[in-house]
Amino acid sequence: MNAANPETDARSATAAGPTIGASPASAARTASAWMTSRAQLWSEWLAQSAARPRQLDVDTAQRYIERYRALARDLVSARRLLPGSRATAALEAMYVAAHTGIDRSERQTGTSLLRLLRDDIPVIVGSLRPTILWLALLLFAAAAAGSWLVSVYPELIALVASPKMIDAVEHGRLWTEGMLNIAPASIVSVRILSNNIVVSLFAFCAGIFFGLGAFYIIAVNGLMLGALFAFTHQFGLDGELLKFALAHGPVELSVICISAAAGTALGESLIRPSAPTRRESFQQAAGRVARVLIACALLLIGCGLIEGFVSPDPSVSLAARAIIGFGYWLLMLLWLGGRLFPRRPLRAPG
């Protein structure tokens, strides 16, 4: 068994244990007597280690470290007296477990998740805020350009809409009508969710191309949005389209801008590396901003549920859709701004 070398930990201490005698018989008797005298302490060590609580006070932690050092000295003696024996192997296993318990911080999945949601993600999003605002401005500018183009040149709608969508609007109905008649709301929700996540991932990954890919995704989505509203306006259906998109649209568009901003950070790490090499700079940026994708995925789950159960339902009023859409958007702003989860006050020392 490969165990950590306890000689390093016991360097400042005198190795406990008997001195090896001249004759094998005398050494065996000495080793047996030494093991007998230490067996009870080892049993107590095992029992206390198994029952050790997660939180230790200072005195208990100090005693734990002292027992750990004593165990290191015992293992040094056992390796000298009984090399390759089962007793030495058992001591090695005990030492490794004790060393791991001291050297490695205890896994706290709940605390780590709370810290990620409460602290890490809002801080990262805050560092991306200027890029997010610029991308949002690009989205609205592209939407205005798309609306103007289709208003002046209606035939350009064929570039962003399928023939089925165009035919539906020309016959006085949206392509979204009857979605719940084709498939159950749960199936529609899952399909929309997967599509939104793919778009967000693509916006993130496209940022590798020095940020140009993320700008392309935002511009294309803005052009499509403006073109569709201009086209439906020509047939008096722009209000219906707004009614459909109002409940999920604000958060969905925001998530696309956030994921594109995270991708732009990847591109910036290649253009202006903050590490000695571009590879290291990219790895650091990816490890930092990739956590934003967790927030995007969680937000898109809510968008998928809303778009599958609320948006296509004609019985939901416009006021209810507005409350859901802007309420969810406000919830997103509070979370990503670090104001949703309460922070524990710092305790004064002493």
C-alpha positions as CSV (number, residue, x, y, z in Angstrom):
1,M,0.0,0.0,0.0
2,N,1.4,3.4,-0.9
3,A,0.9,5.7,2.0
4,A,2.1,9.2,2.8
5,N,5.5,9.3,4.4
6,P,5.0,10.1,8.1
7,E,8.7,10.8,8.7
8,T,8.1,14.3,7.4
9,D,5.2,14.9,9.8
10,A,7.2,13.5,12.7
11,R,10.5,15.2,11.9
12,S,10.3,17.4,14.9
13,A,9.4,14.6,17.3
14,T,11.4,11.8,18.7
15,A,10.2,8.5,17.2
16,A,8.4,6.6,19.9
17,G,8.7,2.9,20.2
18,P,11.2,0.3,21.3
19,T,14.7,-0.1,20.2
20,I,15.4,-3.1,18.0
21,G,17.3,-5.6,20.0
22,A,20.3,-7.6,18.9
23,S,18.6,-11.0,18.6
24,P,15.5,-11.7,16.5
25,A,13.8,-13.4,19.4
26,S,14.3,-10.4,21.7
27,A,13.2,-8.0,18.9
28,A,10.0,-10.1,18.4
29,R,9.2,-10.0,22.1
30,T,9.8,-6.3,22.3
31,A,7.7,-5.7,19.2
32,S,4.8,-7.8,20.7
33,A,5.0,-6.0,24.0
34,W,5.0,-2.6,22.3
35,M,2.0,-3.5,20.1
36,T,0.1,-4.7,23.2
37,S,0.8,-1.4,25.0
38,R,-0.4,0.7,22.0
39,A,-3.4,-1.4,20.9
40,Q,-5.8,0.3,23.2
41,L,-4.7,3.7,22.1
42,W,-5.2,2.7,18.4
43,S,-8.7,1.4,19.2
44,E,-9.6,4.6,20.9
45,W,-8.2,6.5,17.9
46,L,-10.4,4.5,15.5
47,A,-13.5,5.0,17.7
48,Q,-12.9,8.8,18.1
49,S,-12.2,9.2,14.4
50,A,-15.4,7.5,13.4
51,A,-17.4,9.7,15.8
52,R,-15.6,12.9,15.0
53,P,-18.1,15.7,14.4
54,R,-17.9,18.0,11.4
55,Q,-17.3,21.1,13.5
56,L,-14.5,21.0,16.0
57,D,-13.6,23.6,18.7
58,V,-10.0,24.7,19.1
59,D,-9.2,22.3,22.0
60,T,-10.7,19.3,20.3
61,A,-8.9,20.1,17.1
62,Q,-5.6,20.4,19.0
63,R,-6.1,17.0,20.6
64,Y,-6.9,15.5,17.2
65,I,-3.7,16.9,15.7
66,E,-1.7,15.6,18.7
67,R,-3.1,12.1,18.3
68,Y,-2.3,12.4,14.6
69,R,1.4,13.1,15.4
70,A,1.4,10.2,17.8
71,L,0.1,8.0,15.2
72,A,2.8,9.1,12.8
73,R,5.5,8.2,15.4
74,D,3.9,4.8,15.9
75,L,3.9,4.2,12.2
76,V,7.6,5.0,12.0
77,S,8.3,2.5,14.8
78,A,6.0,-0.2,13.2
79,R,7.8,0.2,9.9
80,R,11.1,-0.4,11.6
81,L,10.0,-3.3,13.8
82,L,7.4,-5.0,11.7
83,P,8.0,-4.1,8.0
84,G,5.4,-5.6,5.7
85,S,3.2,-6.9,8.5
86,R,-0.6,-6.5,8.7
87,A,-0.3,-4.3,11.7
88,T,1.9,-1.9,9.8
89,A,-0.5,-1.9,6.9
90,A,-3.4,-1.1,9.2
91,L,-1.4,1.7,10.8
92,E,-0.7,3.1,7.3
93,A,-4.4,3.1,6.5
94,M,-5.2,4.9,9.7
95,Y,-2.5,7.4,9.1
96,V,-3.7,8.1,5.5
97,A,-7.3,8.6,6.7
98,A,-6.1,11.0,9.5
99,H,-3.8,12.9,7.1
100,T,-6.7,13.3,4.6
101,G,-9.1,14.5,7.3
102,I,-6.6,17.2,8.3
103,D,-5.1,18.2,5.0
104,R,-8.3,18.3,2.9
105,S,-11.2,20.5,3.7
106,E,-14.4,18.6,4.3
107,R,-16.9,18.4,1.4
108,Q,-19.9,20.6,2.0
109,T,-22.0,20.3,-1.1
110,G,-24.8,22.5,0.3
111,T,-22.5,25.2,1.5
112,S,-20.6,25.2,-1.8
113,L,-23.8,25.4,-3.9
114,L,-25.1,28.3,-1.8
115,R,-21.8,30.1,-2.1
116,L,-21.9,29.5,-5.9
117,L,-25.4,30.9,-6.2
118,R,-25.1,33.7,-3.6
119,D,-21.5,34.9,-4.2
120,D,-19.7,33.5,-7.2
121,I,-22.3,33.9,-9.9
122,P,-23.3,37.5,-9.0
123,V,-19.6,38.5,-8.8
124,I,-18.9,37.1,-12.2
125,V,-22.0,38.6,-13.8
126,G,-21.1,41.9,-12.2
127,S,-17.7,41.8,-13.9
128,L,-19.5,41.1,-17.2
129,R,-22.1,43.9,-16.8
130,P,-20.5,46.4,-19.3
131,T,-20.3,43.7,-22.0
132,I,-23.9,42.6,-21.2
133,L,-25.2,46.2,-21.6
134,W,-23.3,46.7,-24.9
135,L,-24.8,43.4,-26.2
136,A,-28.3,44.4,-25.1
137,L,-27.8,47.7,-27.0
138,L,-26.7,45.7,-30.0
139,L,-29.8,43.4,-29.7
140,F,-32.2,46.4,-29.7
141,A,-30.3,48.1,-32.5
142,A,-30.4,44.9,-34.6
143,A,-34.1,44.5,-33.8
144,A,-34.8,48.1,-35.0
145,A,-32.8,47.4,-38.2
146,G,-34.7,44.2,-38.8
147,S,-38.0,45.9,-38.3
148,W,-37.1,48.7,-40.7
149,L,-35.8,46.3,-43.4
150,V,-39.0,44.2,-43.4
151,S,-41.2,47.3,-43.2
152,V,-39.5,48.7,-46.3
153,Y,-38.8,45.5,-48.1
154,P,-41.5,42.9,-47.0
155,E,-40.1,40.2,-49.1
156,L,-37.0,40.0,-46.9
157,I,-39.1,38.2,-44.3
158,A,-38.3,35.0,-46.2
159,L,-34.7,35.2,-44.9
160,V,-35.8,34.8,-41.3
161,A,-39.1,33.0,-41.4
162,S,-40.1,29.6,-42.8
163,P,-42.8,29.4,-45.5
164,K,-45.1,27.8,-43.0
165,M,-44.8,30.7,-40.6
166,I,-45.3,33.2,-43.5
167,D,-48.4,31.4,-44.7
168,A,-49.9,31.2,-41.2
169,V,-49.5,35.0,-40.7
170,E,-50.9,35.8,-44.2
171,H,-54.0,33.8,-43.2
172,G,-54.5,35.8,-40.1
173,R,-53.0,33.5,-37.4
174,L,-49.7,33.1,-35.6
175,W,-47.6,30.0,-36.1
176,T,-47.7,29.6,-32.3
177,E,-51.5,28.9,-32.2
178,G,-52.4,25.3,-31.5
179,M,-49.1,24.4,-29.9
180,L,-50.8,22.7,-27.0
181,N,-53.1,20.8,-29.4
182,I,-50.1,19.3,-31.2
183,A,-48.2,18.1,-28.0
184,P,-48.8,18.3,-24.3
185,A,-47.4,21.3,-22.5
186,S,-44.7,19.2,-20.8
187,I,-43.4,18.0,-24.1
188,V,-43.5,21.5,-25.6
189,S,-41.7,22.9,-22.5
190,V,-38.9,20.3,-22.8
191,R,-38.5,20.9,-26.5
192,I,-38.3,24.7,-26.0
193,L,-35.9,24.4,-23.1
194,S,-33.5,22.2,-25.0
195,N,-33.6,24.7,-27.9
196,N,-32.9,27.7,-25.7
197,I,-30.0,25.9,-23.9
198,V,-28.5,25.1,-27.3
199,V,-28.7,28.7,-28.4
200,S,-27.1,29.9,-25.2
201,L,-24.3,27.4,-25.4
202,F,-23.7,28.3,-29.0
203,A,-23.6,32.0,-28.1
204,F,-21.1,31.1,-25.3
205,C,-18.9,28.9,-27.5
206,A,-19.0,31.3,-30.4
207,G,-17.1,33.8,-28.3
208,I,-14.0,31.7,-28.8
209,F,-13.6,33.4,-32.2
210,F,-12.3,36.5,-30.5
211,G,-15.8,37.6,-29.4
212,L,-17.0,38.0,-33.0
213,G,-19.2,34.9,-32.8
214,A,-21.1,36.2,-29.8
215,F,-21.8,39.5,-31.6
216,Y,-23.0,37.6,-34.6
217,I,-25.5,35.5,-32.5
218,I,-26.9,38.7,-30.8
219,A,-27.2,40.5,-34.1
220,V,-29.0,37.7,-35.8
221,N,-31.4,37.2,-33.0
222,G,-32.1,40.9,-32.9
223,L,-32.7,41.0,-36.7
224,M,-35.1,38.1,-36.5
225,L,-37.0,39.6,-33.6
226,G,-37.5,42.9,-35.2
227,A,-38.3,41.4,-38.6
228,L,-41.0,39.1,-37.1
229,F,-42.7,42.0,-35.2
230,A,-42.6,44.1,-38.4
231,F,-44.1,41.3,-40.5
232,T,-46.9,40.5,-38.0
233,H,-47.6,44.2,-37.7
234,Q,-48.5,44.3,-41.4
235,F,-51.3,41.8,-40.8
236,G,-52.4,43.1,-37.4
237,L,-50.9,40.3,-35.4
238,D,-48.0,42.1,-33.7
239,G,-50.1,42.3,-30.5
240,E,-50.7,38.6,-30.5
241,L,-46.9,38.0,-30.9
242,L,-46.2,40.4,-28.0
243,K,-48.8,38.6,-25.9
244,F,-47.1,35.3,-26.7
245,A,-43.5,36.5,-25.9
246,L,-44.3,38.7,-23.0
247,A,-44.2,36.1,-20.2
248,H,-40.9,34.5,-21.2
249,G,-39.2,36.9,-23.5
250,P,-37.5,39.4,-21.1
251,V,-35.5,36.7,-19.3
252,E,-34.9,34.6,-22.4
253,L,-33.4,37.6,-24.3
254,S,-31.4,38.6,-21.2
255,V,-30.0,35.0,-20.8
256,I,-28.8,35.1,-24.4
257,C,-27.0,38.4,-23.8
258,I,-25.4,37.0,-20.6
259,S,-24.2,33.8,-22.3
260,A,-22.8,35.9,-25.2
261,A,-21.0,38.2,-22.8
262,A,-19.4,35.2,-21.1
263,G,-18.3,34.0,-24.5
264,T,-16.9,37.4,-25.3
265,A,-14.8,37.1,-22.2
266,L,-13.3,34.0,-23.6
267,G,-12.5,35.9,-26.8
268,E,-11.0,38.7,-24.8
269,S,-8.7,36.3,-23.0
270,L,-7.2,35.4,-26.3
271,I,-6.9,39.0,-27.6
272,R,-5.6,40.4,-24.3
273,P,-4.2,37.5,-22.3
274,S,-3.9,38.1,-18.6
275,A,-1.5,35.1,-18.1
276,P,2.0,34.4,-19.5
277,T,0.4,32.4,-22.4
278,R,-2.9,32.6,-24.3
279,R,-3.6,29.0,-23.3
280,E,-3.3,29.7,-19.6
281,S,-5.3,32.9,-20.0
282,F,-8.1,31.1,-21.9
283,Q,-8.2,28.3,-19.3
284,Q,-8.5,30.8,-16.4
285,A,-11.2,32.7,-18.2
286,A,-13.1,29.5,-19.1
287,G,-13.0,28.3,-15.5
288,R,-14.3,31.6,-14.2
289,V,-17.1,32.4,-16.7
290,A,-18.3,28.9,-17.3
291,R,-20.1,29.1,-13.9
292,V,-22.4,31.7,-15.5
293,L,-23.8,28.9,-17.7
294,I,-25.2,27.3,-14.6
295,A,-27.2,30.5,-14.0
296,C,-28.3,30.6,-17.6
297,A,-29.4,27.0,-17.5
298,L,-31.5,27.5,-14.3
299,L,-33.1,30.6,-15.7
300,L,-33.9,28.9,-19.0
301,I,-35.6,26.1,-17.1
302,G,-38.1,28.7,-15.9
303,C,-38.4,30.1,-19.3
304,G,-39.1,26.7,-20.8
305,L,-41.8,26.1,-18.3
306,I,-43.4,29.4,-18.9
307,E,-43.2,29.1,-22.7
308,G,-44.6,25.6,-22.6
309,F,-47.5,26.1,-20.1
310,V,-48.3,29.9,-20.1
311,S,-47.3,31.5,-23.4
312,P,-49.4,29.3,-25.8
313,D,-52.4,29.2,-23.4
314,P,-55.0,31.7,-24.8
315,S,-56.9,31.8,-21.5
316,V,-54.0,33.6,-19.7
317,S,-54.7,37.4,-19.8
318,L,-52.2,40.0,-21.0
319,A,-51.9,41.4,-17.5
320,A,-51.0,38.0,-16.0
321,R,-48.4,37.5,-18.7
322,A,-46.9,40.9,-18.0
323,I,-46.8,40.2,-14.2
324,I,-45.1,36.8,-14.9
325,G,-42.7,38.1,-17.4
326,F,-41.5,41.2,-15.6
327,G,-41.7,39.5,-12.2
328,Y,-39.4,36.7,-13.4
329,W,-37.1,39.3,-14.9
330,L,-37.0,41.2,-11.6
331,L,-36.2,38.0,-9.8
332,M,-33.3,37.4,-12.2
333,L,-31.9,40.9,-11.6
334,L,-32.1,40.5,-7.9
335,W,-30.3,37.1,-8.0
336,L,-27.6,38.1,-10.4
337,G,-27.2,41.4,-8.6
338,G,-26.4,39.5,-5.4
339,R,-29.5,40.8,-3.6
340,L,-31.7,37.6,-3.6
341,F,-29.9,35.4,-1.1
342,P,-29.1,36.8,2.3
343,R,-25.5,37.0,3.4
344,R,-24.3,35.9,6.8
345,P,-22.9,38.9,8.8
346,L,-19.2,38.6,9.5
347,R,-18.4,37.9,13.2
348,A,-16.0,40.1,14.9
349,P,-12.9,38.2,16.2
350,G,-12.6,37.6,19.9
